[in-house]
């Protein structure tokens, strides 16, 4: 999976992760949710490559990308929890 397909994949994954993690600590806009999903999918891909689960040009699958996006959404919620 190339970088562009990882971004498109991350957009979908971000939306799925938001539905799986509802709450007040998540991003309110579609664009921010999609961007955090992209970051989660990319992070899951690099983590999987680091761990040896994926090859150099392979991206993370659906489940790993959703988990990565949920982690990123959780971190985002924790960081922005105390802000205005």
mmCIF file of the N, C-alpha and C atoms, coordinates in Angstrom:
data_MODEL
# 
_entry.id   MODEL 
# 
loop_
_atom_site.group_PDB 
_atom_site.id 
_atom_site.type_symbol 
_atom_site.label_atom_id 
_atom_site.label_alt_id 
_atom_site.label_comp_id 
_atom_site.label_asym_id 
_atom_site.label_entity_id 
_atom_site.label_seq_id 
_atom_site.pdbx_PDB_ins_code 
_atom_site.Cartn_x 
_atom_site.Cartn_y 
_atom_site.Cartn_z 
_atom_site.occupancy 
_atom_site.B_iso_or_equiv 
_atom_site.pdbx_formal_charge 
_atom_site.auth_seq_id 
_atom_site.auth_comp_id 
_atom_site.auth_asym_id 
_atom_site.auth_atom_id 
_atom_site.pdbx_PDB_model_num 
ATOM 1   N N  . UNK A 1 1  ? 0.856   -1.165 0.000  1.00 0.00 ? 1  UNK A N  1 
ATOM 2   C CA . UNK A 1 1  ? 0.000   0.000  0.000  1.00 0.00 ? 1  UNK A CA 1 
ATOM 3   C C  . UNK A 1 1  ? 0.897   1.220  0.000  1.00 0.00 ? 1  UNK A C  1 
ATOM 4   N N  . UNK A 1 2  ? 0.688   2.100  -0.963 1.00 0.00 ? 2  UNK A N  1 
ATOM 5   C CA . UNK A 1 2  ? 1.488   3.304  -1.047 1.00 0.00 ? 2  UNK A CA 1 
ATOM 6   C C  . UNK A 1 2  ? 1.020   4.365  -0.072 1.00 0.00 ? 2  UNK A C  1 
ATOM 7   N N  . UNK A 1 3  ? 1.763   5.456  -0.050 1.00 0.00 ? 3  UNK A N  1 
ATOM 8   C CA . UNK A 1 3  ? 1.464   6.529  0.886  1.00 0.00 ? 3  UNK A CA 1 
ATOM 9   C C  . UNK A 1 3  ? 0.093   7.151  0.614  1.00 0.00 ? 3  UNK A C  1 
ATOM 10  N N  . UNK A 1 4  ? -0.242  7.362  -0.654 1.00 0.00 ? 4  UNK A N  1 
ATOM 11  C CA . UNK A 1 4  ? -1.539  7.957  -0.999 1.00 0.00 ? 4  UNK A CA 1 
ATOM 12  C C  . UNK A 1 4  ? -2.692  7.039  -0.614 1.00 0.00 ? 4  UNK A C  1 
ATOM 13  N N  . UNK A 1 5  ? -2.537  5.762  -0.853 1.00 0.00 ? 5  UNK A N  1 
ATOM 14  C CA . UNK A 1 5  ? -3.610  4.837  -0.477 1.00 0.00 ? 5  UNK A CA 1 
ATOM 15  C C  . UNK A 1 5  ? -3.723  4.722  1.047  1.00 0.00 ? 5  UNK A C  1 
ATOM 16  N N  . UNK A 1 6  ? -2.606  4.881  1.766  1.00 0.00 ? 6  UNK A N  1 
ATOM 17  C CA . UNK A 1 6  ? -2.659  4.893  3.221  1.00 0.00 ? 6  UNK A CA 1 
ATOM 18  C C  . UNK A 1 6  ? -3.447  6.099  3.720  1.00 0.00 ? 6  UNK A C  1 
ATOM 19  N N  . UNK A 1 7  ? -3.299  7.235  3.058  1.00 0.00 ? 7  UNK A N  1 
ATOM 20  C CA . UNK A 1 7  ? -4.047  8.436  3.438  1.00 0.00 ? 7  UNK A CA 1 
ATOM 21  C C  . UNK A 1 7  ? -5.540  8.237  3.203  1.00 0.00 ? 7  UNK A C  1 
ATOM 22  N N  . UNK A 1 8  ? -5.907  7.726  2.055  1.00 0.00 ? 8  UNK A N  1 
ATOM 23  C CA . UNK A 1 8  ? -7.327  7.484  1.759  1.00 0.00 ? 8  UNK A CA 1 
ATOM 24  C C  . UNK A 1 8  ? -7.892  6.448  2.722  1.00 0.00 ? 8  UNK A C  1 
ATOM 25  N N  . UNK A 1 9  ? -7.133  5.411  2.959  1.00 0.00 ? 9  UNK A N  1 
ATOM 26  C CA . UNK A 1 9  ? -7.513  4.368  3.908  1.00 0.00 ? 9  UNK A CA 1 
ATOM 27  C C  . UNK A 1 9  ? -7.684  4.967  5.304  1.00 0.00 ? 9  UNK A C  1 
ATOM 28  N N  . UNK A 1 10 ? -6.788  5.874  5.680  1.00 0.00 ? 10 UNK A N  1 
ATOM 29  C CA . UNK A 1 10 ? -6.845  6.520  6.983  1.00 0.00 ? 10 UNK A CA 1 
ATOM 30  C C  . UNK A 1 10 ? -8.076  7.385  7.169  1.00 0.00 ? 10 UNK A C  1 
ATOM 31  N N  . UNK A 1 11 ? -8.551  7.991  6.102  1.00 0.00 ? 11 UNK A N  1 
ATOM 32  C CA . UNK A 1 11 ? -9.778  8.787  6.186  1.00 0.00 ? 11 UNK A CA 1 
ATOM 33  C C  . UNK A 1 11 ? -10.957 7.922  6.612  1.00 0.00 ? 11 UNK A C  1 
ATOM 34  N N  . UNK A 1 12 ? -11.074 6.766  5.996  1.00 0.00 ? 12 UNK A N  1 
ATOM 35  C CA . UNK A 1 12 ? -12.158 5.842  6.339  1.00 0.00 ? 12 UNK A CA 1 
ATOM 36  C C  . UNK A 1 12 ? -11.959 5.297  7.754  1.00 0.00 ? 12 UNK A C  1 
ATOM 37  N N  . UNK A 1 13 ? -10.724 4.953  8.071  1.00 0.00 ? 13 UNK A N  1 
ATOM 38  C CA . UNK A 1 13 ? -10.418 4.401  9.387  1.00 0.00 ? 13 UNK A CA 1 
ATOM 39  C C  . UNK A 1 13 ? -10.709 5.422  10.481 1.00 0.00 ? 13 UNK A C  1 
ATOM 40  N N  . UNK A 1 14 ? -10.411 6.693  10.248 1.00 0.00 ? 14 UNK A N  1 
ATOM 41  C CA . UNK A 1 14 ? -10.689 7.736  11.228 1.00 0.00 ? 14 UNK A CA 1 
ATOM 42  C C  . UNK A 1 14 ? -12.162 7.854  11.541 1.00 0.00 ? 14 UNK A C  1 
ATOM 43  N N  . UNK A 1 15 ? -12.978 7.738  10.532 1.00 0.00 ? 15 UNK A N  1 
ATOM 44  C CA . UNK A 1 15 ? -14.428 7.795  10.731 1.00 0.00 ? 15 UNK A CA 1 
ATOM 45  C C  . UNK A 1 15 ? -14.897 6.586  11.532 1.00 0.00 ? 15 UNK A C  1 
ATOM 46  N N  . UNK A 1 16 ? -14.399 5.410  11.202 1.00 0.00 ? 16 UNK A N  1 
ATOM 47  C CA . UNK A 1 16 ? -14.765 4.201  11.943 1.00 0.00 ? 16 UNK A CA 1 
ATOM 48  C C  . UNK A 1 16 ? -14.312 4.304  13.396 1.00 0.00 ? 16 UNK A C  1 
ATOM 49  N N  . UNK A 1 17 ? -13.080 4.781  13.618 1.00 0.00 ? 17 UNK A N  1 
ATOM 50  C CA . UNK A 1 17 ? -12.556 4.904  14.980 1.00 0.00 ? 17 UNK A CA 1 
ATOM 51  C C  . UNK A 1 17 ? -13.373 5.886  15.801 1.00 0.00 ? 17 UNK A C  1 
ATOM 52  N N  . UNK A 1 18 ? -13.850 6.964  15.163 1.00 0.00 ? 18 UNK A N  1 
ATOM 53  C CA . UNK A 1 18 ? -14.666 7.940  15.894 1.00 0.00 ? 18 UNK A CA 1 
ATOM 54  C C  . UNK A 1 18 ? -15.980 7.312  16.339 1.00 0.00 ? 18 UNK A C  1 
ATOM 55  N N  . UNK A 1 19 ? -16.572 6.498  15.495 1.00 0.00 ? 19 UNK A N  1 
ATOM 56  C CA . UNK A 1 19 ? -17.817 5.828  15.876 1.00 0.00 ? 19 UNK A CA 1 
ATOM 57  C C  . UNK A 1 19 ? -17.597 4.796  16.982 1.00 0.00 ? 19 UNK A C  1 
ATOM 58  N N  . UNK A 1 20 ? -16.411 4.193  17.021 1.00 0.00 ? 20 UNK A N  1 
ATOM 59  C CA . UNK A 1 20 ? -16.102 3.209  18.052 1.00 0.00 ? 20 UNK A CA 1 
ATOM 60  C C  . UNK A 1 20 ? -15.706 3.860  19.375 1.00 0.00 ? 20 UNK A C  1 
ATOM 61  N N  . UNK A 1 21 ? -15.277 5.118  19.330 1.00 0.00 ? 21 UNK A N  1 
ATOM 62  C CA . UNK A 1 21 ? -14.841 5.840  20.529 1.00 0.00 ? 21 UNK A CA 1 
ATOM 63  C C  . UNK A 1 21 ? -15.631 7.136  20.703 1.00 0.00 ? 21 UNK A C  1 
ATOM 64  N N  . UNK A 1 22 ? -16.927 7.056  20.899 1.00 0.00 ? 22 UNK A N  1 
ATOM 65  C CA . UNK A 1 22 ? -17.677 8.303  21.073 1.00 0.00 ? 22 UNK A CA 1 
ATOM 66  C C  . UNK A 1 22 ? -17.348 8.931  22.415 1.00 0.00 ? 22 UNK A C  1 
ATOM 67  N N  . UNK A 1 23 ? -17.492 10.222 22.486 1.00 0.00 ? 23 UNK A N  1 
ATOM 68  C CA . UNK A 1 23 ? -17.233 10.929 23.739 1.00 0.00 ? 23 UNK A CA 1 
ATOM 69  C C  . UNK A 1 23 ? -16.948 12.389 23.490 1.00 0.00 ? 23 UNK A C  1 
ATOM 70  N N  . UNK A 1 24 ? -16.817 13.130 24.562 1.00 0.00 ? 24 UNK A N  1 
ATOM 71  C CA . UNK A 1 24 ? -16.597 14.565 24.458 1.00 0.00 ? 24 UNK A CA 1 
ATOM 72  C C  . UNK A 1 24 ? -15.143 14.920 24.190 1.00 0.00 ? 24 UNK A C  1 
ATOM 73  N N  . UNK A 1 25 ? -14.222 13.998 24.371 1.00 0.00 ? 25 UNK A N  1 
ATOM 74  C CA . UNK A 1 25 ? -12.798 14.299 24.223 1.00 0.00 ? 25 UNK A CA 1 
ATOM 75  C C  . UNK A 1 25 ? -12.272 14.061 22.822 1.00 0.00 ? 25 UNK A C  1 
ATOM 76  N N  . UNK A 1 26 ? -13.126 13.861 21.876 1.00 0.00 ? 26 UNK A N  1 
ATOM 77  C CA . UNK A 1 26 ? -12.677 13.597 20.522 1.00 0.00 ? 26 UNK A CA 1 
ATOM 78  C C  . UNK A 1 26 ? -12.856 14.839 19.666 1.00 0.00 ? 26 UNK A C  1 
ATOM 79  N N  . UNK A 1 27 ? -12.221 14.873 18.506 1.00 0.00 ? 27 UNK A N  1 
ATOM 80  C CA . UNK A 1 27 ? -12.360 16.039 17.634 1.00 0.00 ? 27 UNK A CA 1 
ATOM 81  C C  . UNK A 1 27 ? -13.801 16.205 17.169 1.00 0.00 ? 27 UNK A C  1 
ATOM 82  N N  . UNK A 1 28 ? -14.222 17.433 17.037 1.00 0.00 ? 28 UNK A N  1 
ATOM 83  C CA . UNK A 1 28 ? -15.607 17.717 16.679 1.00 0.00 ? 28 UNK A CA 1 
ATOM 84  C C  . UNK A 1 28 ? -15.837 17.754 15.172 1.00 0.00 ? 28 UNK A C  1 
ATOM 85  N N  . UNK A 1 29 ? -14.821 18.007 14.396 1.00 0.00 ? 29 UNK A N  1 
ATOM 86  C CA . UNK A 1 29 ? -15.004 18.146 12.961 1.00 0.00 ? 29 UNK A CA 1 
ATOM 87  C C  . UNK A 1 29 ? -14.608 16.915 12.177 1.00 0.00 ? 29 UNK A C  1 
ATOM 88  N N  . UNK A 1 30 ? -15.212 16.790 11.025 1.00 0.00 ? 30 UNK A N  1 
ATOM 89  C CA . UNK A 1 30 ? -14.931 15.674 10.124 1.00 0.00 ? 30 UNK A CA 1 
ATOM 90  C C  . UNK A 1 30 ? -13.481 15.704 9.666  1.00 0.00 ? 30 UNK A C  1 
ATOM 91  N N  . UNK A 1 31 ? -12.972 16.878 9.335  1.00 0.00 ? 31 UNK A N  1 
ATOM 92  C CA . UNK A 1 31 ? -11.616 16.988 8.804  1.00 0.00 ? 31 UNK A CA 1 
ATOM 93  C C  . UNK A 1 31 ? -10.586 16.578 9.858  1.00 0.00 ? 31 UNK A C  1 
ATOM 94  N N  . UNK A 1 32 ? -10.770 17.048 11.086 1.00 0.00 ? 32 UNK A N  1 
ATOM 95  C CA . UNK A 1 32 ? -9.827  16.693 12.152 1.00 0.00 ? 32 UNK A CA 1 
ATOM 96  C C  . UNK A 1 32 ? -9.876  15.195 12.443 1.00 0.00 ? 32 UNK A C  1 
ATOM 97  N N  . UNK A 1 33 ? -11.070 14.625 12.455 1.00 0.00 ? 33 UNK A N  1 
ATOM 98  C CA . UNK A 1 33 ? -11.207 13.186 12.672 1.00 0.00 ? 33 UNK A CA 1 
ATOM 99  C C  . UNK A 1 33 ? -10.501 12.410 11.563 1.00 0.00 ? 33 UNK A C  1 
ATOM 100 N N  . UNK A 1 34 ? -10.687 12.852 10.327 1.00 0.00 ? 34 UNK A N  1 
ATOM 101 C CA . UNK A 1 34 ? -10.055 12.186 9.194  1.00 0.00 ? 34 UNK A CA 1 
ATOM 102 C C  . UNK A 1 34 ? -8.534  12.302 9.276  1.00 0.00 ? 34 UNK A C  1 
ATOM 103 N N  . UNK A 1 35 ? -8.040  13.468 9.638  1.00 0.00 ? 35 UNK A N  1 
ATOM 104 C CA . UNK A 1 35 ? -6.592  13.654 9.749  1.00 0.00 ? 35 UNK A CA 1 
ATOM 105 C C  . UNK A 1 35 ? -6.000  12.775 10.847 1.00 0.00 ? 35 UNK A C  1 
ATOM 106 N N  . UNK A 1 36 ? -6.694  12.685 11.973 1.00 0.00 ? 36 UNK A N  1 
ATOM 107 C CA . UNK A 1 36 ? -6.210  11.816 13.042 1.00 0.00 ? 36 UNK A CA 1 
ATOM 108 C C  . UNK A 1 36 ? -6.285  10.350 12.632 1.00 0.00 ? 36 UNK A C  1 
ATOM 109 N N  . UNK A 1 37 ? -7.265  9.999  11.815 1.00 0.00 ? 37 UNK A N  1 
ATOM 110 C CA . UNK A 1 37 ? -7.336  8.639  11.279 1.00 0.00 ? 37 UNK A CA 1 
ATOM 111 C C  . UNK A 1 37 ? -6.174  8.329  10.364 1.00 0.00 ? 37 UNK A C  1 
ATOM 112 N N  . UNK A 1 38 ? -5.794  9.302  9.542  1.00 0.00 ? 38 UNK A N  1 
ATOM 113 C CA . UNK A 1 38 ? -4.639  9.143  8.662  1.00 0.00 ? 38 UNK A CA 1 
ATOM 114 C C  . UNK A 1 38 ? -3.379  8.946  9.493  1.00 0.00 ? 38 UNK A C  1 
ATOM 115 N N  . UNK A 1 39 ? -3.213  9.774  10.531 1.00 0.00 ? 39 UNK A N  1 
ATOM 116 C CA . UNK A 1 39 ? -2.048  9.641  11.407 1.00 0.00 ? 39 UNK A CA 1 
ATOM 117 C C  . UNK A 1 39 ? -2.033  8.265  12.066 1.00 0.00 ? 39 UNK A C  1 
ATOM 118 N N  . UNK A 1 40 ? -3.193  7.792  12.509 1.00 0.00 ? 40 UNK A N  1 
ATOM 119 C CA . UNK A 1 40 ? -3.284  6.476  13.128 1.00 0.00 ? 40 UNK A CA 1 
ATOM 120 C C  . UNK A 1 40 ? -2.938  5.353  12.166 1.00 0.00 ? 40 UNK A C  1 
ATOM 121 N N  . UNK A 1 41 ? -3.412  5.451  10.933 1.00 0.00 ? 41 UNK A N  1 
ATOM 122 C CA . UNK A 1 41 ? -3.112  4.422  9.932  1.00 0.00 ? 41 UNK A CA 1 
ATOM 123 C C  . UNK A 1 41 ? -1.631  4.416  9.576  1.00 0.00 ? 41 UNK A C  1 
ATOM 124 N N  . UNK A 1 42 ? -1.057  5.603  9.442  1.00 0.00 ? 42 UNK A N  1 
ATOM 125 C CA . UNK A 1 42 ? 0.374   5.687  9.136  1.00 0.00 ? 42 UNK A CA 1 
ATOM 126 C C  . UNK A 1 42 ? 1.197   5.167  10.309 1.00 0.00 ? 42 UNK A C  1 
ATOM 127 N N  . UNK A 1 43 ? 0.796   5.553  11.525 1.00 0.00 ? 43 UNK A N  1 
ATOM 128 C CA . UNK A 1 43 ? 1.516   5.080  12.716 1.00 0.00 ? 43 UNK A CA 1 
ATOM 129 C C  . UNK A 1 43 ? 1.438   3.563  12.835 1.00 0.00 ? 43 UNK A C  1 
ATOM 130 N N  . UNK A 1 44 ? 0.262   2.997  12.569 1.00 0.00 ? 44 UNK A N  1 
ATOM 131 C CA . UNK A 1 44 ? 0.110   1.544  12.630 1.00 0.00 ? 44 UNK A CA 1 
ATOM 132 C C  . UNK A 1 44 ? 0.969   0.859  11.568 1.00 0.00 ? 44 UNK A C  1 
ATOM 133 N N  . UNK A 1 45 ? 1.057   1.468  10.394 1.00 0.00 ? 45 UNK A N  1 
ATOM 134 C CA . UNK A 1 45 ? 1.889   0.897  9.333  1.00 0.00 ? 45 UNK A CA 1 
ATOM 135 C C  . UNK A 1 45 ? 3.361   0.897  9.727  1.00 0.00 ? 45 UNK A C  1 
ATOM 136 N N  . UNK A 1 46 ? 3.842   2.036  10.229 1.00 0.00 ? 46 UNK A N  1 
ATOM 137 C CA . UNK A 1 46 ? 5.247   2.110  10.626 1.00 0.00 ? 46 UNK A CA 1 
ATOM 138 C C  . UNK A 1 46 ? 5.538   1.224  11.830 1.00 0.00 ? 46 UNK A C  1 
ATOM 139 N N  . UNK A 1 47 ? 4.622   1.155  12.769 1.00 0.00 ? 47 UNK A N  1 
ATOM 140 C CA . UNK A 1 47 ? 4.816   0.285  13.930 1.00 0.00 ? 47 UNK A CA 1 
ATOM 141 C C  . UNK A 1 47 ? 4.868   -1.180 13.497 1.00 0.00 ? 47 UNK A C  1 
ATOM 142 N N  . UNK A 1 48 ? 3.959   -1.566 12.597 1.00 0.00 ? 48 UNK A N  1 
ATOM 143 C CA . UNK A 1 48 ? 3.964   -2.939 12.098 1.00 0.00 ? 48 UNK A CA 1 
ATOM 144 C C  . UNK A 1 48 ? 5.225   -3.278 11.328 1.00 0.00 ? 48 UNK A C  1 
ATOM 145 N N  . UNK A 1 49 ? 5.739   -2.318 10.554 1.00 0.00 ? 49 UNK A N  1 
ATOM 146 C CA . UNK A 1 49 ? 6.990   -2.540 9.843  1.00 0.00 ? 49 UNK A CA 1 
ATOM 147 C C  . UNK A 1 49 ? 8.152   -2.652 10.817 1.00 0.00 ? 49 UNK A C  1 
ATOM 148 N N  . UNK A 1 50 ? 8.138   -1.815 11.861 1.00 0.00 ? 50 UNK A N  1 
ATOM 149 C CA . UNK A 1 50 ? 9.178   -1.864 12.881 1.00 0.00 ? 50 UNK A CA 1 
ATOM 150 C C  . UNK A 1 50 ? 9.184   -3.209 13.603 1.00 0.00 ? 50 UNK A C  1 
ATOM 151 N N  . UNK A 1 51 ? 7.991   -3.731 13.891 1.00 0.00 ? 51 UNK A N  1 
ATOM 152 C CA . UNK A 1 51 ? 7.876   -5.001 14.597 1.00 0.00 ? 51 UNK A CA 1 
ATOM 153 C C  . UNK A 1 51 ? 8.114   -6.204 13.678 1.00 0.00 ? 51 UNK A C  1 
ATOM 154 N N  . UNK A 1 52 ? 8.187   -5.981 12.378 1.00 0.00 ? 52 UNK A N  1 
ATOM 155 C CA . UNK A 1 52 ? 8.415   -7.056 11.434 1.00 0.00 ? 52 UNK A CA 1 
ATOM 156 C C  . UNK A 1 52 ? 7.146   -7.748 10.962 1.00 0.00 ? 52 UNK A C  1 
ATOM 157 N N  . UNK A 1 53 ? 5.986   -7.166 11.274 1.00 0.00 ? 53 UNK A N  1 
ATOM 158 C CA . UNK A 1 53 ? 4.711   -7.755 10.867 1.00 0.00 ? 53 UNK A CA 1 
ATOM 159 C C  . UNK A 1 53 ? 4.409   -7.480 9.400  1.00 0.00 ? 53 UNK A C  1 
ATOM 160 N N  . UNK A 1 54 ? 4.924   -6.373 8.873  1.00 0.00 ? 54 UNK A N  1 
ATOM 161 C CA . UNK A 1 54 ? 4.685   -5.981 7.489  1.00 0.00 ? 54 UNK A CA 1 
ATOM 162 C C  . UNK A 1 54 ? 6.018   -5.752 6.803  1.00 0.00 ? 54 UNK A C  1 
ATOM 163 N N  . UNK A 1 55 ? 6.004   -5.902 5.486  1.00 0.00 ? 55 UNK A N  1 
ATOM 164 C CA . UNK A 1 55 ? 7.197   -5.620 4.700  1.00 0.00 ? 55 UNK A CA 1 
ATOM 165 C C  . UNK A 1 55 ? 7.387   -4.122 4.533  1.00 0.00 ? 55 UNK A C  1 
ATOM 166 N N  . UNK A 1 56 ? 8.463   -3.761 3.836  1.00 0.00 ? 56 UNK A N  1 
ATOM 167 C CA . UNK A 1 56 ? 8.815   -2.349 3.682  1.00 0.00 ? 56 UNK A CA 1 
ATOM 168 C C  . UNK A 1 56 ? 7.735   -1.546 2.950  1.00 0.00 ? 56 UNK A C  1 
ATOM 169 N N  . UNK A 1 57 ? 7.057   -2.142 2.010  1.00 0.00 ? 57 UNK A N  1 
ATOM 170 C CA . UNK A 1 57 ? 6.046   -1.411 1.241  1.00 0.00 ? 57 UNK A CA 1 
ATOM 171 C C  . UNK A 1 57 ? 4.625   -1.786 1.610  1.00 0.00 ? 57 UNK A C  1 
ATOM 172 N N  . UNK A 1 58 ? 4.445   -2.471 2.710  1.00 0.00 ? 58 UNK A N  1 
ATOM 173 C CA . UNK A 1 58 ? 3.107   -2.875 3.139  1.00 0.00 ? 58 UNK A CA 1 
ATOM 174 C C  . UNK A 1 58 ? 2.582   -1.920 4.185  1.00 0.00 ? 58 UNK A C  1 
ATOM 175 N N  . UNK A 1 59 ? 1.286   -1.675 4.123  1.00 0.00 ? 59 UNK A N  1 
ATOM 176 C CA . UNK A 1 59 ? 0.632   -0.867 5.134  1.00 0.00 ? 59 UNK A CA 1 
ATOM 177 C C  . UNK A 1 59 ? -0.131  -1.764 6.095  1.00 0.00 ? 59 UNK A C  1 
ATOM 178 N N  . UNK A 1 60 ? -0.581  -1.166 7.164  1.00 0.00 ? 60 UNK A N  1 
ATOM 179 C CA . UNK A 1 60 ? -1.353  -1.914 8.150  1.00 0.00 ? 60 UNK A CA 1 
ATOM 180 C C  . UNK A 1 60 ? -2.713  -2.277 7.565  1.00 0.00 ? 60 UNK A C  1 
ATOM 181 N N  . UNK A 1 61 ? -3.300  -3.347 8.070  1.00 0.00 ? 61 UNK A N  1 
ATOM 182 C CA . UNK A 1 61 ? -4.632  -3.760 7.639  1.00 0.00 ? 61 UNK A CA 1 
ATOM 183 C C  . UNK A 1 61 ? -5.705  -2.972 8.367  1.00 0.00 ? 61 UNK A C  1 
ATOM 184 N N  . UNK A 1 62 ? -6.942  -3.372 8.147  1.00 0.00 ? 62 UNK A N  1 
ATOM 185 C CA . UNK A 1 62 ? -8.086  -2.670 8.733  1.00 0.00 ? 62 UNK A CA 1 
ATOM 186 C C  . UNK A 1 62 ? -8.028  -2.618 10.252 1.00 0.00 ? 62 UNK A C  1 
ATOM 187 N N  . UNK A 1 63 ? -7.851  -3.750 10.870 1.00 0.00 ? 63 UNK A N  1 
ATOM 188 C CA . UNK A 1 63 ? -7.912  -3.806 12.335 1.00 0.00 ? 63 UNK A CA 1 
ATOM 189 C C  . UNK A 1 63 ? -6.771  -3.013 12.961 1.00 0.00 ? 63 UNK A C  1 
ATOM 190 N N  . UNK A 1 64 ? -5.557  -3.197 12.480 1.00 0.00 ? 64 UNK A N  1 
ATOM 191 C CA . UNK A 1 64 ? -4.415  -2.465 13.029 1.00 0.00 ? 64 UNK A CA 1 
ATOM 192 C C  . UNK A 1 64 ? -4.567  -0.964 12.808 1.00 0.00 ? 64 UNK A C  1 
ATOM 193 N N  . UNK A 1 65 ? -5.078  -0.569 11.653 1.00 0.00 ? 65 UNK A N  1 
ATOM 194 C CA . UNK A 1 65 ? -5.269  0.852  11.378 1.00 0.00 ? 65 UNK A CA 1 
ATOM 195 C C  . UNK A 1 65 ? -6.350  1.456  12.263 1.00 0.00 ? 65 UNK A C  1 
ATOM 196 N N  . UNK A 1 66 ? -7.425  0.720  12.497 1.00 0.00 ? 66 UNK A N  1 
ATOM 197 C CA . UNK A 1 66 ? -8.476  1.216  13.379 1.00 0.00 ? 66 UNK A CA 1 
ATOM 198 C C  . UNK A 1 66 ? -7.944  1.348  14.801 1.00 0.00 ? 66 UNK A C  1 
ATOM 199 N N  . UNK A 1 67 ? -7.177  0.363  15.250 1.00 0.00 ? 67 UNK A N  1 
ATOM 200 C CA . UNK A 1 67 ? -6.579  0.442  16.586 1.00 0.00 ? 67 UNK A CA 1 
ATOM 201 C C  . UNK A 1 67 ? -5.615  1.623  16.662 1.00 0.00 ? 67 UNK A C  1 
ATOM 202 N N  . UNK A 1 68 ? -4.816  1.816  15.629 1.00 0.00 ? 68 UNK A N  1 
ATOM 203 C CA . UNK A 1 68 ? -3.899  2.958  15.596 1.00 0.00 ? 68 UNK A CA 1 
ATOM 204 C C  . UNK A 1 68 ? -4.644  4.282  15.643 1.00 0.00 ? 68 UNK A C  1 
ATOM 205 N N  . UNK A 1 69 ? -5.742  4.378  14.899 1.00 0.00 ? 69 UNK A N  1 
ATOM 206 C CA . UNK A 1 69 ? -6.541  5.605  14.909 1.00 0.00 ? 69 UNK A CA 1 
ATOM 207 C C  . UNK A 1 69 ? -7.197  5.821  16.265 1.00 0.00 ? 69 UNK A C  1 
ATOM 208 N N  . UNK A 1 70 ? -7.640  4.740  16.903 1.00 0.00 ? 70 UNK A N  1 
ATOM 209 C CA . UNK A 1 70 ? -8.238  4.869  18.232 1.00 0.00 ? 70 UNK A CA 1 
ATOM 210 C C  . UNK A 1 70 ? -7.199  5.338  19.252 1.00 0.00 ? 70 UNK A C  1 
ATOM 211 N N  . UNK A 1 71 ? -5.977  4.854  19.131 1.00 0.00 ? 71 UNK A N  1 
ATOM 212 C CA . UNK A 1 71 ? -4.905  5.302  20.025 1.00 0.00 ? 71 UNK A CA 1 
ATOM 213 C C  . UNK A 1 71 ? -4.637  6.789  19.808 1.00 0.00 ? 71 UNK A C  1 
ATOM 214 N N  . UNK A 1 72 ? -4.554  7.200  18.552 1.00 0.00 ? 72 UNK A N  1 
ATOM 215 C CA . UNK A 1 72 ? -4.308  8.612  18.253 1.00 0.00 ? 72 UNK A CA 1 
ATOM 216 C C  . UNK A 1 72 ? -5.471  9.477  18.743 1.00 0.00 ? 72 UNK A C  1 
ATOM 217 N N  . UNK A 1 73 ? -6.707  9.021  18.548 1.00 0.00 ? 73 UNK A N  1 
ATOM 218 C CA . UNK A 1 73 ? -7.863  9.767  19.054 1.00 0.00 ? 73 UNK A CA 1 
ATOM 219 C C  . UNK A 1 73 ? -7.835  9.852  20.578 1.00 0.00 ? 73 UNK A C  1 
ATOM 220 N N  . UNK A 1 74 ? -7.433  8.780  21.239 1.00 0.00 ? 74 UNK A N  1 
ATOM 221 C CA . UNK A 1 74 ? -7.328  8.793  22.695 1.00 0.00 ? 74 UNK A CA 1 
ATOM 222 C C  . UNK A 1 74 ? -6.267  9.767  23.183 1.00 0.00 ? 74 UNK A C  1 
ATOM 223 N N  . UNK A 1 75 ? -5.132  9.780  22.511 1.00 0.00 ? 75 UNK A N  1 
ATOM 224 C CA . UNK A 1 75 ? -4.067  10.718 22.869 1.00 0.00 ? 75 UNK A CA 1 
ATOM 225 C C  . UNK A 1 75 ? -4.529  12.148 22.623 1.00 0.00 ? 75 UNK A C  1 
ATOM 226 N N  . UNK A 1 76 ? -5.184  12.369 21.507 1.00 0.00 ? 76 UNK A N  1 
ATOM 227 C CA . UNK A 1 76 ? -5.704  13.711 21.196 1.00 0.00 ? 76 UNK A CA 1 
ATOM 228 C C  . UNK A 1 76 ? -6.696  14.156 22.271 1.00 0.00 ? 76 UNK A C  1 
ATOM 229 N N  . UNK A 1 77 ? -7.569  13.250 22.689 1.00 0.00 ? 77 UNK A N  1 
ATOM 230 C CA . UNK A 1 77 ? -8.545  13.576 23.735 1.00 0.00 ? 77 UNK A CA 1 
ATOM 231 C C  . UNK A 1 77 ? -7.872  13.888 25.050 1.00 0.00 ? 77 UNK A C  1 
ATOM 232 N N  . UNK A 1 78 ? -6.815  13.147 25.396 1.00 0.00 ? 78 UNK A N  1 
ATOM 233 C CA . UNK A 1 78 ? -6.110  13.382 26.656 1.00 0.00 ? 78 UNK A CA 1 
ATOM 234 C C  . UNK A 1 78 ? -5.355  14.711 26.633 1.00 0.00 ? 78 UNK A C  1 
ATOM 235 N N  . UNK A 1 79 ? -4.778  15.051 25.480 1.00 0.00 ? 79 UNK A N  1 
ATOM 236 C CA . UNK A 1 79 ? -4.015  16.297 25.370 1.00 0.00 ? 79 UNK A CA 1 
ATOM 237 C C  . UNK A 1 79 ? -4.936  17.505 25.395 1.00 0.00 ? 79 UNK A C  1 
ATOM 238 N N  . UNK A 1 80 ? -6.079  17.411 24.730 1.00 0.00 ? 80 UNK A N  1 
ATOM 239 C CA . UNK A 1 80 ? -6.975  18.568 24.625 1.00 0.00 ? 80 UNK A CA 1 
ATOM 240 C C  . UNK A 1 80 ? -8.045  18.588 25.712 1.00 0.00 ? 80 UNK A C  1 
ATOM 241 N N  . UNK A 1 81 ? -8.014  17.666 26.630 1.00 0.00 ? 81 UNK A N  1 
ATOM 242 C CA . UNK A 1 81 ? -9.044  17.571 27.665 1.00 0.00 ? 81 UNK A CA 1 
ATOM 243 C C  . UNK A 1 81 ? -9.112  18.824 28.533 1.00 0.00 ? 81 UNK A C  1 
ATOM 244 N N  . UNK A 1 82 ? -7.979  19.356 28.895 1.00 0.00 ? 82 UNK A N  1 
ATOM 245 C CA . UNK A 1 82 ? -7.947  20.498 29.807 1.00 0.00 ? 82 UNK A CA 1 
ATOM 246 C C  . UNK A 1 82 ? -7.933  21.834 29.085 1.00 0.00 ? 82 UNK A C  1 
ATOM 247 N N  . UNK A 1 83 ? -7.989  21.821 27.782 1.00 0.00 ? 83 UNK A N  1 
ATOM 248 C CA . UNK A 1 83 ? -7.990  23.065 27.025 1.00 0.00 ? 83 UNK A CA 1 
ATOM 249 C C  . UNK A 1 83 ? -9.407  23.510 26.740 1.00 0.00 ? 83 UNK A C  1 
ATOM 250 N N  . UNK A 1 84 ? -9.629  24.816 26.735 1.00 0.00 ? 84 UNK A N  1 
ATOM 251 C CA . UNK A 1 84 ? -10.872 25.497 26.502 1.00 0.00 ? 84 UNK A CA 1 
ATOM 252 C C  . UNK A 1 84 ? -11.947 24.770 25.892 1.00 0.00 ? 84 UNK A C  1 
# 
